[in-house]
């Protein structure tokens, strides 16, 4: 009796497996064209992410994002389905052999109202012989509105167990969130990614690129797969052989360990470490920026203190001059002092030009500035007057400071930037020259 029960259980299990395989094999995808691009619909399942769906259907994440009006770094929470575009990486006119979990399924087109066979052939770049091979003779001879026709095959991965093509991995690392970037670093390694990017950029720089495909080849890849896909399938095949060999070895040695759970835990631990490293790097960069900002603040405070001291000193000199001018006219010293007023004012004016420095100078477009000259510099405050002397010919001008020097010019080593109407008085035509600045 127990034997009969066991046989019944095995028979039922076999029936379930056969039915599942039949359903999987019979699965079809219907082409939709809601916005001018041929796509299929994918119902989003639990634990699926934007990049796992791109890997499943062998489509570039950037193309998938455009077709669904998404940003590549935004999650798909709240969405129930996605448009999967048919491109040269997943749409075939000849059915290929299934490789493990990588399978090829039929693509169907629903005939629209008033559509004929010629229009369908032109839309998908297929011949009548191909349609006859994929469909019954009766369905081709006479097509009706709403009828389904097989127009090709789509490639997709059932379980996402193997490594994704590098064109997907690169975009995942460039635009993914913090965890997705850490996953890529753990699974593929930062060094490998840098080498792949460097090689690709070098090939583009040298002009070593594939020729531009024709209009027909841009829609589908006819009886041909790309190098990425070939390497992908080859890697999967070699990995499968290694897995079988490893399983046989374990069976011989009678080792029963939860290696998968251990690897998963190690991978998760490595991902968390990468996340922590990235967070520390971000925090270090923030501290560095805060220190620089604090340094700039202290520098501004010192500048303000110096300006206030100079202002107080100037006021004191002015008060002394006014005190001398109010003395009696009978005093001969007073007469001399009154005659010396221009000298005193010239001396006071000269106090603002006691310092000098030599540095690199450039010009900016000043429009119709006329005979007045303007400068951008950090040597003097806004509104001050400074003297600029060309060290090559000795010519000089006096100019008004209108603003601080931009950081981009400071990075180039420029000390002062002068309005371009000063080129003739300074006797130079070059973009840069060496100037001595009195301030």
Helices and strands as residue ranges (DSSP letters): H 2-26, E 28-30, E 39-43, H 50-56, H 61-67, E 81-85, E 91-92, E 102-110, H 117-124, H 128-134, H 137-141, E 148-157, H 166-175, H 178-188, H 190-205, H 215-219, H 227-253, H 259-325, H 332-339, H 341-350, G 351-353, E 356-364, E 374-377, E 385-390, E 396-403, H 407-411, E 414-419, G 420-422, H 423-426, E 432-438
